[in-house]
Amino acid sequence: MSETEIKFVVRDNPLEALKDAVFPLLKEKGVNIEEQGQSFLQNDYYDTPEHLFQQHKIGMRVRGANGEFEQTVKTNGKVSGGLHQRLELNVPLANEQPDLTLFETMQWPEGEDGKSLNTRLTKQFGTHFSRTQFDLVFEDAEIELVVDIGEVSAPQQQNASPICEIELELKQGNLLRMFELATLLPGKLPVRLSDTSKAAQGYQLLHGVQNKISPLPDFLPLTENVTTEEAFCQALACGLRHWQVHEHLFFETQSPKMLTEITRAVRMLMQTVSLYLPVLQCPALLALHKKLMRYAEAWLWQDDLQSLRMLLSKKSLFNKRLSRYPALLSYLQGRQAGLLQAHDPQSKLYEDTPSLLKLSIAQILQEKPWRGAATGYDLPLMEHAKGWLSQGWQTIQQSMPIQRQMHAANYTSVEVLLRQTLFNGFLVADLFAHSRGHFRAPWLDILTGIDELNALLLLKKSVFDAELAEQRELLEWVQEKTQNLLRVMERSRQAAMSGEIYW
C-alpha cells in the first residue's frame, strides 16, 4: 500500500500543547478525536554489509510492540515540502527475525531476491520511542496523528540522537484535510516541517553527518518536450528539497554555510514563481509570491554573514594577508557571532512562517491551482523559454552596457538582477544543452566577483569600525585588491557581453 504523511520535528514534548491549543480548534470544526493510547515501539533496521538498501533508498525494519512483531519495507517514493508519498509493505512475523521472502510483491534491486538478501542482512541501528496515537475523523477524511518521543541509536557507534516528532498520516479521504490540519500546528507549537526519516537519521549515526553542502545541479534537469506545468513543478520541488536538506544539516552541524544554502533555496523559489507567474497566474501563486518575497527579506542579513565567512575562511583569497592581523580576525569573528546571536536562526527556523510557507508550496504542487484560472500551462516550456531568456538578456545589456566602465558600486547595484537572470537560465537552460555552459561561464565568474567585492566592502567598513593600528596599510591593501578584482571582472564582462546567446 502507499502512505501519505507530513512530519514535523518538535523542540519539546508537544502532547500537552496539542491537547490544550490544537484539539479544541479541531473539535469546534466538528472533528472527532479519539485517543488510542500509548505504546512503546522497538524498531531494528536492517541492511546488507554494503548498504544496498540505503543506496536504493529502501528502508527495512522489524518492529516489536507488546510481544508482536512486524516487518516493513518503505521505498523512497516522493517527498515534496514535507509531504511524504511512498510505497509501504507490512508483513507480520512470528518473532523478531526478518524474512524478506514474505514480501511477495516487492521489487528488489536488479539481480537480487528476498532469499539471497536474507543471508546477508545485518542489524544496523534502532529507533526506540513511545508513540501516542490519535485518530482524527473529519467529515470526508480520516487522519492518524502520532507523537513519537525517544531516540535513534547505533550501538556499534555508541551514539544516539533524539526523536521528538509529530506525524500525520492520511488513512483515507480528502488530502486537503491533511494540509488544513498541518497548518494549525505552526504557531501553536515550536515545530518545523521535516523530510528526514528515522531511517535517514540512523544512517547518519552510522556514517556521521558530513559538514558538506549538497549543491544545486548546474541546470534543472528537463526532458525535451517538458510542459510548462511540469517544469514549474520540478523547479519548486528542487528548491524545496534544497531548503529541507540544508535546514536539517544546519541543525546537525550548526554550520553557518548551511544558512547560505537555505537563503539560496528561498531566492530560487521566489524567482521560479516570478518567472512562471505570467503564464500560471492564479490567486494561490500570487499569494505565494508575496510570502516568498517577505520571507526572503527576513534573510537579507545572511549576505553579511556570507561575506564574513568568506573573509574568515582559511581557503579564501584573503586568508594569507588577513592572518597577519589577529586583532582584525578577532573583530570579524565577533561580528559573525553577533550576527548569529542577533538573528538566532535556530529559533527563526522553528517559527511558523517557514513551515507554513513550505506547506503552501507542497499544497500547490498537489492541487495545481492554475488549471482552473490559466491557459497554456500544458504547452511545451520551449514556447516560453526563449522569450523569457531574451527578456532577461536585454535587461542585463541595458543595466551594464559594454561601452560603460563598471565600478564597484555599479556591480553591487546589479547583483540582484544578475542573480535573477542566472536563476532563469538555471531553470530553463537544459532545453539548450549544446551551448549554454560557454555563455553562462563568464556571467557566473562575475557573480563570484560580486561576492568577493561585497566581502571587501564589508572588510573596509570593519577596518574603520575596529580602529586598528594598521588601519592605513589595511585600507591600502583593500583598495589594491578591489582594483585588481574589478579589472578581472571587466575582462569577464567583455567576454560575457560578446558571447553568442544559446537560445
C-alpha positions in Angstrom: 0.0 0.0 0.0 1.0 3.6 -0.3 1.2 6.1 2.6 0.9 9.9 2.6 2.5 11.6 5.6 3.5 15.0 6.9 6.1 15.1 9.6 7.2 17.8 12.0 10.2 18.0 14.3 9.3 19.4 17.7 11.6 21.1 20.2 9.7 19.7 23.3 7.2 17.0 24.0 4.1 18.5 22.3 1.3 16.4 23.9 0.1 19.0 26.4 0.1 21.8 23.8 -1.7 19.6 21.3 -4.5 18.9 23.8 -4.7 22.5 25.0 -4.2 24.6 21.9 -4.9 22.4 18.8 -7.5 19.8 19.6 -10.1 22.3 20.9 -9.9 24.2 17.5 -10.5 20.9 15.7 -13.5 20.0 17.8 -15.0 23.4 17.1 -14.9 22.4 13.4 -16.7 19.1 14.1 -13.6 16.8 14.0 -14.0 13.8 16.2 -10.7 13.0 18.1 -10.2 9.5 19.6 -7.1 8.9 21.7 -5.8 5.4 21.0 -3.3 5.3 23.9 0.4 5.0 24.2 2.7 2.2 23.1 6.5 1.6 23.2 7.9 0.7 19.8 11.2 -1.0 19.3 12.4 -0.9 15.7 15.5 -2.5 14.3 16.7 -1.5 10.9 18.5 -4.0 8.6 20.7 -3.7 5.5 23.4 -5.6 3.8 27.1 -5.0 4.7 27.5 -2.9 1.5 24.3 -0.9 2.5 22.4 -2.0 -0.6 19.1 -0.7 0.8 20.5 2.7 1.6 21.9 3.0 -1.9 18.4 2.3 -3.4 16.5 4.5 -0.9 14.8 1.5 0.8 14.1 1.4 4.5 13.7 -2.1 6.0 12.8 -2.6 9.7 11.4 -5.0 12.2 9.0 -3.5 14.7 8.2 -5.1 18.1 5.3 -4.0 20.3 3.6 -5.9 23.1 5.2 -9.2 22.1 4.1 -8.9 18.4 6.4 -8.3 15.5 6.0 -6.9 12.0 8.5 -6.2 9.2 8.2 -3.3 6.9 9.8 -2.0 3.7 9.4 1.6 2.5 10.6 2.8 -0.8 11.8 6.3 -1.4 8.7 7.5 -3.2 8.1 11.2 -3.5 8.8 13.9 -0.9 7.7 17.4 -1.5 8.0 20.1 1.2 7.4 17.7 4.0 4.6 15.7 2.3 5.8 12.1 2.0 4.2 9.8 -0.5 5.8 6.3 -0.8 5.1 2.6 -1.0 4.9 0.8 2.3 4.6 -3.0 2.7 4.0 -4.6 6.0 4.1 -8.4 6.9 3.5 -9.9 10.4 6.3 -12.1 11.8 6.3 -14.9 14.3 9.4 -13.5 16.0 12.0 -10.7 15.7 13.9 -12.4 12.9 13.3 -10.8 9.4 12.3 -12.8 6.4 12.3 -10.9 3.1 10.8 -13.8 1.1 7.4 -12.8 2.8 7.3 -9.6 0.7 5.8 -11.3 -2.3 5.2 -8.1 -4.4 8.4 -6.2 -3.5 10.6 -5.4 -6.5 14.1 -5.7 -5.1 17.2 -4.1 -6.8 18.1 -5.8 -10.1 19.8 -9.1 -9.6 18.6 -9.6 -6.0 15.8 -11.6 -4.4 14.4 -12.0 -0.9 16.1 -15.4 -0.3 19.6 -14.2 -1.2 19.2 -11.0 0.7 18.1 -12.8 3.8 21.5 -14.4 4.1 23.3 -11.0 4.1 21.0 -9.0 6.4 22.7 -7.4 9.4 21.2 -5.1 12.1 22.3 -1.5 11.5 20.6 0.7 14.1 17.5 1.0 16.2 14.8 3.6 16.8 13.1 3.2 20.1 10.3 5.5 21.1 7.0 5.9 22.9 4.1 6.6 20.5 0.9 8.3 21.4 -1.8 7.9 18.8 -4.9 9.9 18.0 -7.4 9.2 15.2 -8.9 12.3 13.8 -12.2 11.8 11.9 -13.3 14.6 9.6 -16.5 14.6 7.5 -14.6 13.4 4.5 -11.2 12.1 5.8 -9.6 10.1 8.5 -6.1 11.1 9.7 -3.8 9.5 12.2 -1.8 11.8 14.3 1.1 10.3 16.4 3.6 11.8 18.8 6.9 10.0 18.9 9.4 10.6 21.7 12.6 8.6 22.0 15.9 8.1 20.3 17.8 6.7 17.3 20.8 4.6 18.4 23.6 2.9 16.7 25.2 0.6 19.3 28.4 -0.1 17.3 29.0 3.7 17.2 28.0 4.2 20.8 25.9 7.1 19.7 22.3 8.3 19.7 20.2 11.2 18.6 16.7 12.3 19.9 13.4 11.7 18.3 10.7 14.3 19.0 8.2 14.3 16.2 4.6 14.7 15.2 3.5 12.7 12.2 0.2 13.0 10.3 -0.9 10.2 8.0 -3.9 10.2 5.7 -5.7 7.0 6.2 -8.5 7.7 3.8 -10.3 10.6 2.2 -9.6 14.2 1.2 -5.9 15.2 1.2 -6.9 18.8 1.7 -7.7 17.9 5.3 -4.1 16.9 5.9 -3.0 20.4 4.9 -5.7 22.0 7.0 -4.5 20.1 10.0 -0.9 20.6 9.3 -1.3 24.4 9.0 -2.8 24.5 12.5 0.4 23.3 14.2 2.9 26.0 13.4 2.3 29.0 15.7 0.6 26.7 18.3 3.8 24.6 18.7 7.5 25.1 18.2 7.6 22.8 15.1 9.5 22.7 11.8 8.5 20.7 8.7 10.9 17.9 8.1 11.6 15.4 5.3 14.3 13.4 7.2 13.1 9.9 8.1 14.1 8.0 11.2 15.9 5.6 8.9 17.9 8.5 7.4 18.8 9.6 11.0 20.0 6.1 11.7 22.3 6.0 8.7 23.7 9.4 9.7 24.6 8.0 13.1 26.3 5.1 11.3 28.3 7.2 8.8 28.5 10.6 10.6 26.9 13.8 9.3 29.0 15.3 6.6 29.5 19.1 7.0 29.3 19.5 3.3 26.9 21.5 1.1 24.7 19.4 -1.3 24.9 21.8 -4.3 22.2 22.5 -6.7 22.8 20.9 -10.2 24.3 23.2 -12.8 20.9 23.2 -14.5 17.5 21.9 -13.6 17.2 18.6 -15.4 14.4 18.8 -18.1 13.2 16.5 -20.8 13.0 17.7 -24.3 9.2 18.1 -24.5 8.6 19.0 -20.9 5.4 21.1 -20.4 5.4 24.4 -18.7 3.5 22.9 -15.7 5.9 20.0 -15.4 8.9 22.2 -15.5 7.5 24.6 -12.9 6.6 21.7 -10.5 10.1 20.3 -10.9 11.7 23.6 -10.1 9.5 24.1 -6.9 10.3 20.6 -5.8 14.1 21.1 -6.4 14.0 24.4 -4.4 12.1 22.8 -1.5 14.5 19.8 -1.4 17.5 22.1 -1.3 15.9 24.1 1.6 15.0 21.0 3.6 18.3 19.2 3.2 20.3 22.2 4.4 17.9 23.1 7.2 18.4 19.6 8.5 22.2 19.9 8.0 22.3 23.2 9.9 20.6 21.7 12.9 23.0 18.7 12.8 26.2 20.7 12.2 25.5 24.3 13.3 27.5 25.4 10.3 26.6 28.9 9.0 27.3 27.9 5.4 24.1 25.8 5.5 22.2 29.1 6.1 23.6 30.4 2.8 22.0 27.5 1.0 18.6 28.0 2.8 18.7 31.6 1.5 19.7 30.4 -2.0 16.7 28.0 -2.0 14.3 30.7 -0.9 15.5 33.1 -3.6 15.4 30.3 -6.2 11.8 29.5 -5.2 10.9 33.2 -5.4 12.4 33.6 -8.8 10.8 30.4 -10.0 7.3 31.8 -9.1 8.2 35.2 -10.6 9.3 33.7 -13.9 6.3 31.4 -14.4 3.6 33.7 -12.8 2.6 35.4 -16.1 1.7 32.0 -17.6 0.3 30.2 -14.5 -1.3 33.3 -12.9 -3.8 32.4 -10.2 -4.6 33.7 -6.7 -2.6 30.9 -4.9 0.6 31.7 -6.9 0.2 35.5 -6.4 -0.2 34.9 -2.6 2.8 32.5 -2.6 5.0 35.1 -4.4 4.2 37.7 -1.8 5.0 35.3 1.0 8.3 34.3 -0.6 9.3 38.0 -1.1 8.6 38.8 2.6 10.5 35.7 3.8 13.5 36.4 1.5 13.7 39.9 3.2 13.9 38.2 6.6 17.2 36.6 5.4 19.0 39.6 4.0 21.3 39.7 7.0 22.7 36.4 5.7 24.5 38.3 2.9 26.8 39.9 5.5 27.2 36.5 7.2 28.4 35.1 3.8 30.9 37.9 3.4 32.2 37.3 6.9 32.5 33.6 6.2 34.5 34.4 3.0 36.9 36.7 4.9 37.4 34.2 7.7 37.8 31.1 5.6 41.2 29.6 5.5 40.6 28.6 1.9 39.7 32.2 0.8 41.8 34.6 -1.3 42.1 36.9 1.7 43.4 34.5 4.3 47.1 34.8 3.6 47.0 38.5 4.2 44.4 38.8 6.9 46.1 36.1 9.0 48.8 38.7 9.8 46.3 40.8 11.7 44.9 38.7 14.7 43.1 41.8 16.1 41.1 42.2 12.9 40.3 38.5 12.7 39.1 38.6 16.2 36.9 41.6 15.4 35.4 39.8 12.3 34.8 36.6 14.3 33.0 38.7 16.9 30.9 40.3 14.3 30.0 36.9 12.8 29.0 35.6 16.3 27.0 38.8 16.9 25.0 38.4 13.7 24.1 34.8 14.5 23.1 35.7 18.1 21.0 38.7 16.9 19.1 36.7 14.3 19.1 33.4 16.1 18.5 31.1 13.1 17.7 28.1 15.2 14.7 29.8 16.7 13.8 31.5 13.3 13.5 28.1 11.7 11.1 26.9 14.4 8.8 29.9 13.8 5.5 29.4 12.0 6.4 31.2 8.8 8.9 28.7 7.2 6.7 25.7 7.9 3.6 27.4 6.6 5.5 28.6 3.5 6.7 25.1 2.8 3.2 23.6 3.3 1.8 26.2 0.9 4.3 25.1 -1.8 3.6 21.4 -1.1 -0.2 22.0 -1.4 0.2 24.0 -4.6 2.3 21.1 -6.1 -0.6 18.7 -5.2 -3.5 20.9 -6.3 -2.1 22.7 -9.3 -4.5 25.7 -8.8 -3.6 27.4 -12.1 -5.5 24.7 -14.0 -8.7 26.5 -13.1 -7.5 30.0 -13.8 -5.0 30.0 -16.6 -4.4 28.6 -20.1 -1.2 27.4 -21.7 0.2 25.5 -18.7 0.2 22.3 -20.8 2.1 23.9 -23.7 5.8 22.9 -24.1 8.1 25.0 -22.0 10.1 25.8 -25.1 7.3 28.1 -26.3 8.0 30.4 -23.3 11.7 29.8 -22.6 13.3 31.7 -25.5 11.2 34.8 -24.8 12.0 34.7 -21.0 15.7 34.4 -21.7 15.7 37.1 -24.3 13.9 39.5 -22.0 16.4 38.9 -19.2 19.4 39.3 -21.6 18.0 42.6 -22.8 17.6 43.9 -19.2 21.2 42.9 -18.4 22.5 44.7 -21.6 20.7 47.9 -20.5 21.9 47.7 -17.0 25.6 47.2 -17.8 26.3 48.3 -21.4 29.5 47.2 -22.9 30.8 50.7 -23.6 30.5 51.8 -19.9 33.2 51.2 -17.4 31.8 49.5 -14.3 32.9 50.4 -10.8 32.3 48.5 -7.5 29.1 50.4 -6.9 27.8 49.6 -10.4 28.4 45.9 -9.9 26.8 45.7 -6.5 23.8 47.6 -7.8 23.1 45.0 -10.5 23.7 42.0 -8.2 20.0 41.1 -7.6 19.2 41.5 -11.3 22.1 39.3 -12.4 21.2 36.6 -9.8 17.6 36.6 -11.0 18.7 36.3 -14.7 21.1 33.5 -13.9 18.4 31.7 -12.0 16.2 31.9 -15.1 18.9 30.3 -17.0 19.3 27.6 -14.4 15.5 26.9 -14.7 15.2 26.5 -18.5 18.7 26.2 -20.0 18.6 22.4 -20.0 16.5 22.8 -23.1 19.5 24.2 -24.9 22.3 21.8 -23.8 24.6 22.4 -26.8 26.0 25.9 -25.9 24.6 27.1 -22.6 27.8 26.5 -20.5 30.1 28.7 -22.6 27.6 31.6 -22.5 26.9 31.3 -18.7 30.5 30.8 -17.5 31.7 34.4 -17.6 28.5 35.6 -16.0 29.0 33.2 -13.2 32.5 34.5 -12.8 31.1 38.0 -12.5 28.7 36.8 -9.8 31.6 35.3 -7.9 33.5 38.6 -8.3 30.5 40.4 -6.8 30.6 38.1 -3.8 34.3 39.0 -3.3 33.5 42.7 -3.8 30.9 42.5 -1.1 33.4 40.9 1.2 36.0 43.6 0.5 33.4 46.4 1.1 32.5 44.8 4.5 36.2 44.4 5.3 36.8 48.1 4.5 34.0 49.1 6.9 35.3 46.7 9.6 38.8 48.2 9.4 37.3 51.6 10.1 35.0 50.3 12.9 37.7 48.3 14.6 40.1 51.3 14.8 43.1 49.1 14.2 46.7 50.4 14.5 47.3 49.0 11.0 44.3 50.8 9.5 46.1 52.7 6.8 48.1 49.7 5.4 44.9 47.5 5.5 42.9 50.1 3.7 45.6 50.5 1.0 45.6 46.7 0.6 41.8 46.6 0.3 41.9 49.3 -2.3 44.5 47.5 -4.3 42.7 44.2 -4.0 39.4 45.9 -5.1 41.0 47.5 -8.2 42.6 44.2 -9.2 39.3 42.4 -8.8 37.5 45.0 -10.9 40.0 44.6 -13.7 39.4 40.9 -13.8 35.6 41.4 -13.7 35.7 43.9 -16.5 37.5 41.3 -18.7 34.9 38.7 -17.8 32.1 41.2 -18.6 33.6 42.0 -22.0 33.7 38.2 -22.7 30.2 37.8 -21.4 28.6 40.7 -23.4 30.2 39.5 -26.6 29.1 35.8 -26.1 26.7 34.2 -28.5 23.3 33.5 -27.0 22.4 29.9 -26.8 18.7 30.1 -27.4 
